[in-house]
Amino acid sequence: MFNPSRLALARKRRGWTKRKLAQATGLTDKSIGLFESGEMPPGELTLPVLADALGFPVSFFTQPDDLEEIPTDAASFRALTKMTAGQRAAAEAAGALAFKMSDWIAERFRVPEPDVPKLGPGIDPETAAEVVRMEWNLSESPIPNLIHLLEAHGVRVFSLAEESREVDAFSTWRAGTGKPYIFLNTQKSAEHSRFDAAHELGHLVLHWHHDAPQGREAEQEAHAFASAFLMPRAPMIASAPPFVSRAEIMSHKRHWRVSAMAYVYRLHKLGLLSEWHYRSLNVDMSKRGDRTNEPHPIARETSQVLNKVFTALRKEGVGKGDVANALHIYPADLDALVFGLAMLPVAGNGEGSSAASAVPKLRLVQNG
């Protein structure tokens, strides 16, 4: 039986309006509206045309369950000003597919339960970052792999698709489950994506309640949280060079596993750089292209949950196509959810090894 809510979700996933879907299929705007409202199901010959245009199997539209969509007011998006309504809808629809995939994994494997603090209103981002590090038993050393750390504390991490590349990242507490989700644009630099992950953790920790700030204020708080979480105040002050040269910046940014710009910004916020020196460094790094092409890049972080899941499935002869079939999507949409996060080797650069014990080793156990 045709499920109209799934047609609407598939259309949003592609970032299409009803008119664009009508034009792509040779149907009328009115027909698409009637299909999505449930007032009239598409005919036997029409449904495959819709499915082919949207790039979903016909079976996706005939599943009885409605996919759980993310309420617009429940998602914290990074870089709000860059997004169109269609891009936001596409990202939120990707979230619905991720929820389904997460449930599929949870039926077969035991994954960590959430352990993300929800801090009360009024706490400042710097203190919040210190509290989370303390509750997670982290030292003040660099975090060797932030995605592994998040997953070890029950955060579900997925990637955003190419169609949503204007969206840096977003996060949400999934209604009714108490489970936190973070979605990362893994086409950004590894440093950028890592900072985005910390930024979204800030949203989860600080902005879970109805009285939380919105818009620009919330973004500034999450940014300040990420900066403090990745580069704690005390060791930053203790290790700050007497004169911040480019060579010093490159050395310290690799140590903390952040971008050169993020390291300089943190020094400035801690009062370790004068306004003139800060501006001079920004001008110099901009001229060198450091904003768009990260110097001395770090290795991209990957998901230990997804890697362990796919490894275990491969041992049982279950491939990517089988998982996609079970979710009633094509492999391309499965790839979009794990792009840059799974089925790739994790290459370390040997830095931050003294803090490796801060990230718990995740042990994935198959159910049944």
C-alpha angles and dihedrals in degrees: 000000000000116000110207095195090062092055090054091048094048090051092050090047089061091046091242131148120223088254093055091051090049091051092047092053102035090243128125127261087240092056092052090049092051091048094050094045091052092238091119129014119221116257124257091263095039099057094064089050090054091045093050093048092050096041098239129122115256088242090065089069096047100055112117097222123085112229112242108249125204112248110239093236092050097063124081109209126198117223095015093177093064096058132093120208089254093053091050091049090049091051092048090049088052086055090057090054090047090053089054092048091046090053090048090053092046090055089059105030137036109236128183118284117238117276101170114136117236103210122204127256117279099034113131119236095244092055091042091056090051091049093052092048089050095047091048091048094240122160121222090263123110115283105246096205119010096187091054089049093050092048092048087059095049102265113144108222123198135162132245121239128248090256089065098047090127087065110080097195144312139199139200143178104235110237117248095007106068088224121138121219130194124192118198132194097230092187089076120086116288090248092050092048092048092052089047089055091053090045091054091047085057090055091050092049099040109026107045096107131076094246093056117124118262137213120357095002092054091047092051091050093049090048092051090047092052092049093050094042094053096038111031117210102239100052091040091057092043094051099038110128117238089237119025107223126171090257090054091048092052092049095048096042089056090048093053093035094232134120120277089244092052092051093051091046091053092050089052094048090051090054093248094121128050118235090250094050091046092052092045092053091048092052092048094048091046091053089051091052094245092142093061103026112040111222117230093004122209125231115274115256118236136197118268091195095054093041092051092045094052092043091053092046093049090054087058092049094255112138136190092268091055091053091048090050091051089054092043093238133110121259090252091066091046089051089051091059094052101028110149091357105078142037091023126110115252107233115198124202095208094249124125092021092140089066097047092106089063090074113069116229108245117228112198115204123194116231120238 
